[in-house]
Amino acid sequence: MIIAHISDTHIALDTPDADQRRSDLERSIANINTLDPAPDLIVHTGDIVHSGQPEEYALAASTLANARAPVYVVAGNKDHRANLRGAFSSRGYLGPESEFIEYAVDDYPVRLIVLDTLSSSSNRGDFCAERARRLIELIDDETTKPVAIFTHHPPFIVTVGPHPLHFETQEPMSRLQQALQRSGRVVAIFSGHVHRPAAGYVGTIRASVVPCIATTLRKGDYPAHMQSRPVYHVHRFDPDGGFATETRIV
Ligand SMILES: [Fe+2]
């Protein structure tokens, strides 16, 4: 099972770098389309657009529609839940029943669970008791497969960059960490938001952050020849060894 993981495209209409952001996404999808073997799916871990506007989503969705593999989306702090739902609802995996953008994908050897870590008051992450309850229910719905989790905000202390904690406080992050560790079947956590690569653990669960696709917003030092080349991750799952992650440069 192969997952292509992209994040933080921040598609915009009126920023000075709007064309570059769109091009970064187009080129990334074109690059993913050349992977051999092909990925089973693509996951975008949020901040799909920059201002939450329907016109931005229309642009992002039309570009993502060029992907050969099915695309699953996660909501980031720059996303607007209702407008995101409007742009991607035809794909069938976004149930209308919840105020949160959360769902499970059961079509693969690893069960995928997408979480909503948005806060109503800041760009940082939140995870209320209701979401923790729903996560435990989602995990317990199917008990035979390992589980991979996708979030926008990384649920671990990020030791690179200026902000170690990407949740509003330790409390909601601890609540999420406890829910993730409870079953013993979560094998990996994949996130975005930080705009630079990072890795860590939630208990014994491996967790990683993919850099942002938008090259103009990327953090960290890259050599000059890479300044305009997006970076994404490919996560390959082996039943014996778990996930192995490759960094791809477009
Ligand atoms: Fe973000």
Residues whose N, C-alpha, C, O or C-beta is under 5 A from the ligand:
A	BS01	LIG	D47 G76 N77 H193
